[in-house]
Amino acid sequence: TCLGHEQIMRFTAAGAGEENPIGHFPSHGQFLPLTFTAEAPQASIYNFLSTDVRANLAASHLTINLHKFGIGVKTFQQSKALSSNFTLVATSKDVNGKEFVAMAQHKHHPIVTAQFH
C-alpha cells in the first residue's frame, strides 16, 4: 500500500537515473473513488476485479487514503522509467483536486502498487 507504492516508484525512477517522483498530495483520512484509466484493461488486477467491484470502486468513496505524498499523474506519464515499466490502472484526487496515481501494475513482473488502503 501507500509507503510501499511510493518506494517502488522512487526506486524505479532512481534506478533509471531519474529524479524522485514523489510529490505533495495531502489526502490523510480521505475516502475516495478510483478513476480507472483507458490503460486499465491491460492490467491483470483490473480484469481480476468483477464488473460490480470496479463499478463500486469508481462510483463510491471506498478507498481510504492516509498519506501526504504520492506520485502525480503528469509525473508518472513524463517519467520514462515509470511509464515504460508500469501500467497506470487508476487515479484519485487529493484534497486540493490534484490527481495522483492510485494504482499501478508492473508490465512484466507480478507487482501491483496502491496508494490507498
N, C-alpha and C positions, 0 to 999 in steps of 0.2 A: 504494500500500500504506500502511502504518501512519501515517507522518507526513502524507502527502497526505490520507488519510482524516480524520485529526484536523483538519487545516487547513480542509478543505472544510466539515466540520461546524461548526467555530469561525466561519468567515466567514459561513455561512448564518445562524447564530444571531445574530451581531453585526449583520448587515445588517437584521435584524428588531428590533433593539434589545434582544435577549435576552442573558443572561449567558453567559459562556464555559461550554460544556457539558462540557469535558474534566475528567475526574476521575482519581484514582489507581487503576490496575488492573494491579498487577505480574504480568507474565507473561513475563518475559525468559527465553528458552530453553525455553519450553513447547511441546510438540506437543499440539494439541488437536483434538477433533472439532468439527463445526459442528452446531448445533441449528437446523434450518430452522423458520421461523415459519409461522403459518397464512396470513400475507400473502405469503409467498414465491412462490407460483404466479402472482401478479400481475406479477412481475418477469421481464423477458426473460432475464436472466442465469441465473435458476433454470431456466427452460424450455430454455435453450441446453444446459445440462448433461444428459448422459444419465441415465437412471434408475440405472444402475450407479454412475456417478460420484457422484451425490447420495447413494446408499446408503453408499458407501465413506466419503465426507466426514462423514456422520452417525455411522457406526459405528466409525471408526478415528481414531487420532490422526495426521492427515495434514497439518494446517496448522502451520507454525512461527510462533510469536509471539515477537517480540523487542522488547517495549515495557514501559514503566512506567505509561503513561497510556492513556486511552481514553474512550469515551462509554458511560455506564451505560444499560441498557435503560430504567429508570424515567426517567432524564433525557431520553432520546430521546422517550419517549412523552408526557412532560409538556411538551415543547417544541413549541409550535405551529409554529415555523419548520421544525424538523426533521421532525416527523411529517406535516406537510402537503406537504412537498417531496420526501421520501424514503420508499421502501418499506423496512421493516426485513426483510431477507432471512434473516439468520442471526445467531445469538448464540453466545458461548462463555463460559467462566468462568475467572477468574484464579486465582492460587494460593490465594486466600482464599475461593474459591467465589462471588465477586461476578460477576454476569452483565453482560457488556458487548456492545456492538454489534460483531459480527464482519464483517458485510457489509450494505451498503445500496445501493439503486439509486434514482436520481432518477426522479420520476414523469413528467417531461416532457422531460428532456434526456438524451442518451446518456452518463450519468455513473454509474459503478459504483465504490464505495469499499470497501476491505477493510482490516481491522486486521491481518490476518495476511500472511505471505509465502508 
